[in-house]
Every structure is written in C-alpha cells, then in structure tokens.
Amino acid sequence: MCSKTDSPENIVDALKYNSDGLIAAIAQQHDSGEILMMAWMNKEAVAETLKTGRVCYYSRSRQQLWRKGESSGQQQELIDFRTDCDKDTVLVSVNQTGVACHTGRRSCFSWAARDGKIETVEEVIVSPDELYKK
C-alpha cells in the first residue's frame, strides 16, 4: 500500500509495468468487497487517478486514456490504491456510481462456470443503449 507521504510520481515509478507499459488494475467496491472489473493502466492513468481521485484507465482498443464514466456517467471515486507484493498489479478500492460493466451489469464478473458451461449469474441493471445514449 502507498503511504500518504508518497508523491504520485514516486508511486508511478515504483510500479512494474509490462512490455506494453501497462499494469493490470482490479477495481473493488470499497464497502462490500465486490470485485467490479479488471482493466489496464499506464503511467499517465496511474498518475491521473492518484492526483484527481477519479479512476482513469488506459484503453488498449482506443490507444488512449479512458476516464471511467466519461461516456456512461458510471464513475469510480478512488478510496484506496494498493499494489501487490511484486508491484505488477494494482487494486483500486472505489466507490462505484451505478454499474461498472459496459453490458449494464454491476460487475464485469457476471458469468460463472456451472454444470460444464458458462452461465449468466447477474442480470442487466441498465441497458447498454441507455448507458451510452445510443
């Protein structure tokens, strides 16, 4: 875990990024412990998250920063920022506004192995069309 005396730059530089300059980030609801999603961060996303308190990721498909909720309104407020023992994965403890998944489910982990197949275990809360105003 990072201490409050560490500057964002020190924290950014202490992390270990993969060959693409990315680090895996797991988002967890701070009060329930629910795992919401996994995404990637680059150094710029980590720095912005730590400076603003609003979680920012890196979109590999768009090749740019992705500020969670910028198109859906479903933002993540940073509560705590942690790293694993190898400093190659981060855990962002968040206060999630609305749903976390682009499919309209609370969590991106809404499917489970059941009886030899993958089944939906969490239903859509808000339609993706409504989320993204399509």
Accessible surface in RSA format (square Angstrom, percent):
REM  Atomic radii and reference values for relative SASA: ProtOr
REM  Chains: A
REM  Algorithm: Lee & Richards
REM  Probe-radius: 1.40
REM  Slices: 20
REM RES _ NUM      All-atoms   Total-Side   Main-Chain    Non-polar    All polar
REM                ABS   REL    ABS   REL    ABS   REL    ABS   REL    ABS   REL
RES MET A   1   147.18  76.2  89.50  59.2  57.67 137.3  78.61  66.8  68.57  90.8
RES CYS A   2    27.14  20.5  14.77  16.5  12.38  29.1   8.37  21.2  18.77  20.2
RES SER A   3    59.36  50.2  45.93  61.3  13.43  30.9  50.15 106.8   9.21  12.9
RES LYS A   4   209.85 102.4 172.13 105.6  37.72  89.8 126.74 114.1  83.11  88.5
RES THR A   5   129.57  92.2  95.99  97.3  33.58  80.0  86.03 115.6  43.54  65.8
RES ASP A   6    60.56  42.4  48.77  48.5  11.79  27.9   2.51   5.9  58.05  57.9
RES SER A   7    40.73  34.4  35.47  47.3   5.27  12.1  35.88  76.4   4.86   6.8
RES PRO A   8    36.22  26.4  36.22  33.0   0.00   0.0  36.22  29.9   0.00   0.0
RES GLU A   9    91.69  52.6  89.43  67.7   2.26   5.4  61.59 119.1  30.10  24.6
RES ASN A  10    92.80  64.0  84.64  81.8   8.16  19.7  18.46  44.4  74.34  71.9
RES ILE A  11    13.85   7.9  11.34   8.4   2.51   6.1  13.85  10.0   0.00   0.0
RES VAL A  12    11.30   7.4  11.30  10.2   0.00   0.0  11.30   9.8   0.00   0.0
RES ASP A  13   103.28  72.3  78.04  77.7  25.24  59.7  28.46  67.0  74.82  74.6
RES ALA A  14    50.74  46.7  31.33  48.3  19.42  44.2  42.79  60.3   7.95  21.1
RES LEU A  15    11.48   6.4   2.12   1.5   9.36  23.5   2.12   1.5   9.36  25.2
RES LYS A  16   125.95  61.4 119.59  73.4   6.36  15.1  78.18  70.4  47.77  50.9
RES TYR A  17    42.28  19.7  13.18   7.5  29.10  75.7  14.10  10.6  28.18  34.7
RES ASN A  18    65.85  45.4  46.67  45.1  19.18  46.2  41.82 100.6  24.03  23.2
RES SER A  19   122.61 103.6  74.42  99.3  48.19 111.0  59.36 126.4  63.25  88.6
RES ASP A  20   113.11  79.2  83.34  82.9  29.78  70.4  20.30  47.8  92.81  92.6
RES GLY A  21    32.23  39.7   0.00   N/A  32.23  39.7  28.40  77.9   3.83   8.6
RES LEU A  22    10.31   5.7   9.34   6.7   0.97   2.4   9.34   6.6   0.97   2.6
RES ILE A  23     1.97   1.1   0.00   0.0   1.97   4.8   1.97   1.4   0.00   0.0
RES ALA A  24    18.73  17.2  17.80  27.5   0.93   2.1  17.80  25.1   0.93   2.5
RES ALA A  25     0.26   0.2   0.00   0.0   0.26   0.6   0.00   0.0   0.26   0.7
RES ILE A  26    55.57  31.6  55.57  41.4   0.00   0.0  55.57  40.0   0.00   0.0
RES ALA A  27     0.04   0.0   0.00   0.0   0.04   0.1   0.00   0.0   0.04   0.1
RES GLN A  28    44.94  25.1  44.94  32.8   0.00   0.0   2.78   5.9  42.16  32.0
RES GLN A  29     9.48   5.3   9.12   6.7   0.37   0.9   2.40   5.1   7.08   5.4
RES HIS A  30    80.29  43.9  50.83  35.3  29.46  75.4  34.17  35.2  46.12  53.7
RES ASP A  31   107.33  75.2  68.89  68.6  38.45  90.9  33.32  78.4  74.02  73.8
RES SER A  32    79.69  67.3  39.72  53.0  39.97  92.1  49.30 105.0  30.39  42.6
RES GLY A  33    35.51  43.8   0.00   N/A  35.51  43.8  22.80  62.6  12.72  28.5
RES GLU A  34    57.12  32.8  46.42  35.1  10.70  25.5  34.54  66.8  22.58  18.4
RES ILE A  35    70.92  40.4  63.81  47.5   7.11  17.1  63.81  45.9   7.11  19.3
RES LEU A  36     0.00   0.0   0.00   0.0   0.00   0.0   0.00   0.0   0.00   0.0
RES MET A  37     5.30   2.7   5.30   3.5   0.00   0.0   5.30   4.5   0.00   0.0
RES MET A  38    75.29  39.0  53.72  35.6  21.57  51.3  34.84  29.6  40.45  53.6
RES ALA A  39     7.62   7.0   3.93   6.1   3.69   8.4   7.58  10.7   0.05   0.1
RES TRP A  40    58.74  23.6  58.20  28.2   0.54   1.3  54.39  29.0   4.35   7.1
RES MET A  41     0.00   0.0   0.00   0.0   0.00   0.0   0.00   0.0   0.00   0.0
RES ASN A  42    29.20  20.1  29.20  28.2   0.00   0.0   9.40  22.6  19.80  19.1
RES LYS A  43   105.59  51.5 103.38  63.4   2.20   5.2  57.26  51.5  48.33  51.5
RES GLU A  44   107.54  61.7  99.00  74.9   8.55  20.3  39.66  76.7  67.88  55.4
RES ALA A  45     0.00   0.0   0.00   0.0   0.00   0.0   0.00   0.0   0.00   0.0
RES VAL A  46     0.00   0.0   0.00   0.0   0.00   0.0   0.00   0.0   0.00   0.0
RES ALA A  47    21.09  19.4  21.09  32.5   0.00   0.0  21.09  29.7   0.00   0.0
RES GLU A  48    37.62  21.6  33.10  25.0   4.52  10.8  17.55  34.0  20.07  16.4
RES THR A  49     0.00   0.0   0.00   0.0   0.00   0.0   0.00   0.0   0.00   0.0
RES LEU A  50    39.96  22.3  15.36  11.0  24.59  61.8  15.74  11.1  24.22  65.2
RES LYS A  51   130.22  63.5  92.35  56.7  37.88  90.2  57.35  51.6  72.88  77.6
RES THR A  52    87.77  62.4  51.25  52.0  36.52  87.0  58.29  78.3  29.48  44.6
RES GLY A  53    26.59  32.8   0.00   N/A  26.59  32.8  21.92  60.2   4.67  10.5
RES ARG A  54    73.76  31.0  73.10  37.3   0.66   1.6  34.20  46.7  39.57  24.0
RES VAL A  55     0.21   0.1   0.00   0.0   0.21   0.5   0.00   0.0   0.21   0.6
RES CYS A  56     0.35   0.3   0.35   0.4   0.00   0.0   0.35   0.9   0.00   0.0
RES TYR A  57     0.19   0.1   0.19   0.1   0.00   0.0   0.12   0.1   0.07   0.1
RES TYR A  58    37.45  17.5  34.16  19.4   3.30   8.6  19.09  14.3  18.36  22.6
RES SER A  59     9.54   8.1   4.91   6.5   4.64  10.7   5.99  12.7   3.56   5.0
RES ARG A  60   136.53  57.3 125.74  64.1  10.79  25.7  32.15  43.9 104.38  63.3
RES SER A  61   108.84  92.0  67.07  89.5  41.78  96.2  59.14 125.9  49.71  69.6
RES ARG A  62   120.69  50.7  98.75  50.3  21.94  52.2  55.18  75.4  65.51  39.7
RES GLN A  63   127.24  71.2 106.15  77.6  21.09  50.2  46.74  99.5  80.51  61.1
RES GLN A  64    92.56  51.8  87.46  63.9   5.09  12.1  26.18  55.7  66.37  50.3
RES LEU A  65    19.54  10.9  12.60   9.0   6.94  17.4  12.60   8.9   6.94  18.7
RES TRP A  66    58.53  23.5  58.53  28.3   0.00   0.0  45.57  24.3  12.96  21.0
RES ARG A  67    84.52  35.5  84.52  43.1   0.00   0.0  25.30  34.6  59.21  35.9
RES LYS A  68    13.42   6.5  13.42   8.2   0.00   0.0   0.68   0.6  12.75  13.6
RES GLY A  69     7.02   8.7   0.00   N/A   7.02   8.7   0.47   1.3   6.55  14.7
RES GLU A  70    88.42  50.8  50.69  38.4  37.73  89.8  33.36  64.5  55.06  45.0
RES SER A  71    79.00  66.8  53.51  71.4  25.49  58.7  44.76  95.3  34.24  48.0
RES SER A  72    17.84  15.1   6.11   8.2  11.72  27.0   2.90   6.2  14.94  20.9
RES GLY A  73    40.99  50.6   0.00   N/A  40.99  50.6  28.42  78.0  12.57  28.2
RES GLN A  74    31.94  17.9  31.94  23.3   0.00   0.0   2.25   4.8  29.69  22.5
RES GLN A  75    70.35  39.3  70.31  51.4   0.04   0.1   7.89  16.8  62.46  47.4
RES GLN A  76     0.16   0.1   0.00   0.0   0.16   0.4   0.16   0.3   0.00   0.0
RES GLU A  77    92.32  53.0  88.68  67.1   3.64   8.7  34.61  66.9  57.71  47.1
RES LEU A  78    30.44  17.0  14.76  10.6  15.68  39.4  14.76  10.4  15.68  42.2
RES ILE A  79    83.93  47.8  53.61  39.9  30.31  73.1  56.14  40.4  27.79  75.4
RES ASP A  80    33.63  23.6  29.64  29.5   3.99   9.4  15.87  37.3  17.76  17.7
RES PHE A  81     9.83   4.9   5.59   3.5   4.24  11.0   5.59   3.4   4.24  12.1
RES ARG A  82   112.61  47.3 112.61  57.4   0.00   0.0  16.06  21.9  96.55  58.5
RES THR A  83    29.24  20.8  10.88  11.0  18.37  43.8  12.65  17.0  16.60  25.1
RES ASP A  84    54.68  38.3  40.43  40.2  14.26  33.7  37.13  87.4  17.55  17.5
RES CYS A  85   124.14  93.9  84.41  94.1  39.73  93.4  53.75 136.2  70.39  75.9
RES ASP A  86    79.60  55.8  76.77  76.4   2.83   6.7  12.89  30.3  66.71  66.5
RES LYS A  87    85.32  41.6  85.32  52.3   0.00   0.0  36.64  33.0  48.68  51.9
RES ASP A  88    66.05  46.3  57.31  57.0   8.74  20.7  16.00  37.7  50.05  49.9
RES THR A  89    37.13  26.4  36.54  37.0   0.58   1.4  18.34  24.6  18.78  28.4
RES VAL A  90     0.63   0.4   0.00   0.0   0.63   1.5   0.57   0.5   0.06   0.2
RES LEU A  91    52.93  29.5  52.37  37.5   0.56   1.4  52.37  36.8   0.56   1.5
RES VAL A  92     0.00   0.0   0.00   0.0   0.00   0.0   0.00   0.0   0.00   0.0
RES SER A  93    16.78  14.2  16.78  22.4   0.00   0.0   8.71  18.6   8.07  11.3
RES VAL A  94     0.00   0.0   0.00   0.0   0.00   0.0   0.00   0.0   0.00   0.0
RES ASN A  95    59.17  40.8  58.54  56.6   0.63   1.5   0.76   1.8  58.41  56.5
RES GLN A  96    12.65   7.1   0.00   0.0  12.65  30.1   0.04   0.1  12.61   9.6
RES THR A  97    78.49  55.8  71.99  73.0   6.50  15.5  53.70  72.1  24.79  37.5
RES GLY A  98    39.31  48.5   0.00   N/A  39.31  48.5  29.36  80.6   9.95  22.3
RES VAL A  99     5.36   3.5   4.81   4.4   0.56   1.3   4.81   4.2   0.56   1.5
RES ALA A 100     2.17   2.0   0.00   0.0   2.17   4.9   0.57   0.8   1.59   4.2
RES CYS A 101     4.80   3.6   3.11   3.5   1.69   4.0   0.67   1.7   4.13   4.5
RES HIS A 102   123.52  67.5 119.17  82.8   4.35  11.1  83.64  86.2  39.88  46.4
RES THR A 103    30.26  21.5  28.60  29.0   1.66   4.0  29.16  39.2   1.10   1.7
RES GLY A 104     0.00   0.0   0.00   N/A   0.00   0.0   0.00   0.0   0.00   0.0
RES ARG A 105    29.70  12.5  29.70  15.1   0.00   0.0   0.00   0.0  29.70  18.0
RES ARG A 106    54.99  23.1  54.99  28.0   0.00   0.0  24.70  33.8  30.29  18.4
RES SER A 107     4.07   3.4   4.07   5.4   0.00   0.0   3.40   7.2   0.67   0.9
RES CYS A 108    44.16  33.4  32.03  35.7  12.13  28.5  15.55  39.4  28.61  30.8
RES PHE A 109   115.71  57.9  95.44  59.1  20.27  52.8  98.53  59.7  17.18  49.2
RES SER A 110     0.00   0.0   0.00   0.0   0.00   0.0   0.00   0.0   0.00   0.0
RES TRP A 111   101.00  40.5  77.68  37.6  23.32  54.8  63.68  34.0  37.32  60.6
RES ALA A 112    20.02  18.4  13.76  21.2   6.26  14.2  20.02  28.2   0.00   0.0
RES ALA A 113    76.79  70.6  58.22  89.8  18.57  42.3  58.79  82.8  18.00  47.7
RES ARG A 114   117.22  49.2 113.67  57.9   3.56   8.5  36.89  50.4  80.34  48.7
RES ASP A 115   143.31 100.4 100.38  99.9  42.93 101.5  37.56  88.4 105.75 105.5
RES GLY A 116    87.87 108.4   0.00   N/A  87.87 108.4  44.20 121.3  43.67  97.8
RES LYS A 117   124.95  61.0 114.85  70.5  10.10  24.0  68.63  61.8  56.32  60.0
RES ILE A 118   123.18  70.1  97.54  72.7  25.64  61.8  97.54  70.2  25.64  69.6
RES GLU A 119    62.27  35.7  57.53  43.5   4.74  11.3  21.54  41.7  40.73  33.3
RES THR A 120    56.90  40.5  33.54  34.0  23.37  55.7  13.42  18.0  43.49  65.7
RES VAL A 121    76.82  50.6  39.22  35.5  37.60  90.6  47.38  41.2  29.44  79.9
RES GLU A 122    44.06  25.3  39.20  29.7   4.87  11.6  29.24  56.6  14.83  12.1
RES GLU A 123   125.26  71.9 118.86  89.9   6.40  15.2  62.42 120.7  62.83  51.3
RES VAL A 124    68.73  45.2  45.41  41.1  23.32  56.2  45.41  39.5  23.32  63.2
RES ILE A 125   113.93  64.8  80.72  60.1  33.21  80.0  85.54  61.6  28.39  77.0
RES VAL A 126    41.13  27.1  36.46  33.0   4.67  11.3  41.13  35.7   0.00   0.0
RES SER A 127    53.64  45.3  47.88  63.9   5.76  13.3  39.22  83.5  14.42  20.2
RES PRO A 128    51.55  37.6  51.55  47.0   0.00   0.0  51.55  42.6   0.00   0.0
RES ASP A 129    87.39  61.2  85.14  84.7   2.24   5.3  19.71  46.4  67.68  67.5
RES GLU A 130    97.14  55.8  93.38  70.6   3.76   9.0  31.78  61.5  65.36  53.4
RES LEU A 131     6.62   3.7   3.50   2.5   3.11   7.8   5.90   4.1   0.71   1.9
RES TYR A 132    66.84  31.2  49.24  28.0  17.60  45.8  34.58  26.0  32.26  39.8
RES LYS A 133   154.43  75.3 122.34  75.1  32.09  76.4 103.72  93.4  50.71  54.0
RES LYS A 134   182.38  89.0 116.27  71.3  66.10 157.4 100.51  90.5  81.86  87.2
END  Absolute sums over single chains surface
CHAIN  1 A     7708.7       6000.5       1708.2       3954.2       3754.4
END  Absolute sums over all chains
TOTAL          7708.7       6000.5       1708.2       3954.2       3754.4
